[in-house]
Structure formats: structure tokens, C-alpha cells
């Protein structure tokens, strides 16, 4: 788990995917999240995720471990590319199950997508693209 979080913070998609099992389940509970099953499908999404969540950073608030299971309370910060790189900072919790090989087999992510919307609603409008006139696409 610690390697996994370090890889996410390093924005290293290959290292992130290397921390999960072949049949990895990446489960999201938030409306904005997307559940995916399988390392290959997860890896295929990572480049886009890391590009959208610019300067992604997870800070661990608390780590609880019990045999092959763990929970991590975190603070996640990023700048959302599709919202003009608006800054967002949210709190959440991961639940992990690790397999016998030490790979993450299942991750459940709990975070408030409404808080993301609230923060983005207060963000300033992104600057217009040069040559685009009144701020719309050219």
C-alpha cells in the first residue's frame, strides 16, 4: 500500500499498476468515481487519470492494518485539468485487501464527489484560449 501511494504521488502509472494484482478490483463509492476490474483495464485508465488530476498528491492521515486488510484515511489534492486546473482538496478513505503475493487485490475508495463540485463551483473561470474570441472554442 505504501508503495502504491508513493507511485501515485510520483505520477508513475507503471509503478502504480505494478502494485496491484492481475484481477485487481478498483471500486469507487462516489458518483464521480468509476469502478474497474483487472490490472490491464486499470493501467489503461491511469495515464488519463494522472493527466486529469494534475499535481495529484495523497497525504496519509491515518493507517490501520489488520492482517491482509488495511484502511488509509487520506487528504487528496490536485488541480483538475478539465476545470482550468482549478485546485481541489478533499478527504477520503481507502480500504485495501492485499493478496498472498503482497499485491493489492481490492481497493474501495470513499470520497465526497459533492465536495469536488462545491470547490469547483467556487473556482474562477479558466482564462480564454488565445484567438478563441469570447472564451469559447475557435
DAGI-V118874 format. One record per residue. N is the residue number from 1. PHI is phi in degrees with one decimal (* if undefined). PSI is psi in radians with two decimals (none if undefined). D_LAST is the distance of its C-alpha to the last C-alpha in Angstrom with 1 decimal. Layout:
# DAGI-V118874
N;PHI;PSI;D_LAST / N;PHI;PSI;D_LAST
This chain:
# DAGI-V118874
1;*;-0.73;44.8 / 2;-66.5;-0.67;44.8 / 3;-62.1;-0.71;43.5 / 4;-60.8;-0.87;40.8 / 5;-65.7;-0.67;39.6 / 6;-63.7;-0.70;39.9 / 7;-66.0;-0.71;37.7 / 8;-61.6;-0.78;35.0 / 9;-66.3;-0.47;35.2 / 10;-85.2;-0.10;35.0 / 11;59.9;0.68;31.8 / 12;-107.2;1.63;33.9 / 13;-60.0;-0.69;33.1 / 14;-66.0;-0.72;36.0 / 15;-67.0;-0.67;38.4 / 16;-60.3;-0.90;37.3 / 17;-62.9;-0.53;37.9 / 18;-69.4;-0.21;41.2 / 19;-92.1;-0.08;42.5 / 20;-116.7;2.70;42.3 / 21;-73.9;2.86;44.6 / 22;-58.6;-0.66;43.7 / 23;-101.6;0.49;43.9 / 24;-48.9;2.39;42.1 / 25;-112.4;2.08;41.0 / 26;-107.4;1.66;38.1 / 27;-101.7;2.29;38.4 / 28;-114.1;2.45;36.3 / 29;-100.0;-0.32;37.5 / 30;-79.0;2.61;34.4 / 31;-60.3;-0.59;32.1 / 32;-81.1;-0.24;29.1 / 33;-81.0;2.76;31.1 / 34;-128.3;2.11;31.6 / 35;-76.6;2.48;35.0 / 36;-142.6;2.55;35.4 / 37;-120.4;2.32;38.7 / 38;103.8;2.36;39.5 / 39;-59.8;-0.76;38.9 / 40;-62.4;-0.77;36.8 / 41;-67.6;-0.68;34.4 / 42;-62.5;-0.83;34.3 / 43;-61.1;-0.67;33.6 / 44;-62.0;-0.48;30.8 / 45;-89.8;-0.31;29.0 / 46;-63.1;-0.73;29.8 / 47;-59.7;-0.78;27.1 / 48;-64.7;-0.71;24.3 / 49;-60.7;-0.85;26.4 / 50;-67.2;-0.54;26.9 / 51;-71.3;-0.64;23.2 / 52;-74.1;-0.63;22.3 / 53;-101.3;1.30;25.3 / 54;-62.1;2.41;24.8 / 55;58.0;0.57;28.1 / 56;-53.3;2.36;30.0 / 57;-148.7;2.23;33.6 / 58;-106.4;2.24;36.5 / 59;-112.7;2.18;39.5 / 60;-78.5;2.18;42.7 / 61;-91.0;-0.69;44.5 / 62;-156.8;2.49;47.3 / 63;-127.2;2.18;48.4 / 64;-120.8;2.27;51.1 / 65;-127.1;2.36;52.6 / 66;-142.4;1.74;55.2 / 67;57.6;-2.03;56.2 / 68;-93.3;0.24;53.2 / 69;-124.9;2.65;51.1 / 70;-151.9;2.74;49.1 / 71;-131.0;2.41;47.0 / 72;-128.1;2.02;44.6 / 73;-83.9;2.32;43.4 / 74;-137.0;2.84;40.3 / 75;-115.1;2.20;37.7 / 76;-112.7;2.30;34.2 / 77;-130.0;2.58;31.5 / 78;-167.5;2.99;28.0 / 79;-117.2;2.14;24.5 / 80;-81.9;1.97;22.3 / 81;-57.7;-0.77;19.2 / 82;-72.6;-0.11;17.3 / 83;-114.8;0.61;18.2 / 84;69.5;0.46;16.8 / 85;66.0;0.57;20.1 / 86;-64.8;2.41;22.2 / 87;-76.3;2.47;25.9 / 88;-137.0;2.47;28.1 / 89;-139.4;2.09;31.9 / 90;-132.5;2.83;34.0 / 91;-109.1;2.63;37.5 / 92;-161.4;-3.08;38.7 / 93;-139.7;2.34;41.4 / 94;-101.4;2.45;41.7 / 95;-112.9;2.29;44.7 / 96;-120.3;2.55;45.6 / 97;-123.4;2.23;48.1 / 98;-107.4;2.43;49.1 / 99;-85.7;-3.14;50.9 / 100;-63.6;-0.38;54.0 / 101;-88.2;0.03;52.1 / 102;81.9;0.24;50.4 / 103;-98.1;2.63;47.0 / 104;-74.9;2.09;45.0 / 105;-94.4;-0.53;45.6 / 106;-150.2;2.31;44.0 / 107;-128.5;2.26;41.7 / 108;-113.5;2.27;41.1 / 109;-116.1;2.14;38.5 / 110;-111.7;2.09;38.8 / 111;-156.1;2.78;36.2 / 112;-94.6;1.76;34.8 / 113;-67.1;-0.43;31.3 / 114;-62.6;-0.61;31.6 / 115;-66.7;-0.64;32.0 / 116;-61.0;-0.83;28.7 / 117;-59.3;-0.76;27.1 / 118;-60.4;-0.78;29.1 / 119;-67.2;-0.70;28.0 / 120;-69.3;-0.56;24.3 / 121;-65.0;-0.48;24.6 / 122;-90.5;-0.05;26.0 / 123;-77.7;2.54;23.3 / 124;-66.6;2.70;21.0 / 125;-61.8;2.47;17.4 / 126;-65.7;2.63;15.4 / 127;-65.2;2.63;14.0 / 128;-64.6;2.63;10.3 / 129;-74.5;2.28;8.4 / 130;-53.7;2.36;9.0 / 131;81.0;0.13;6.9 / 132;-99.8;0.11;4.4 / 133;78.9;-2.13;7.0 / 134;-86.2;0.54;9.2 / 135;94.7;-0.15;8.6 / 136;-91.2;3.06;6.4 / 137;-66.8;2.55;3.8 / 138;-72.1;none;0.0
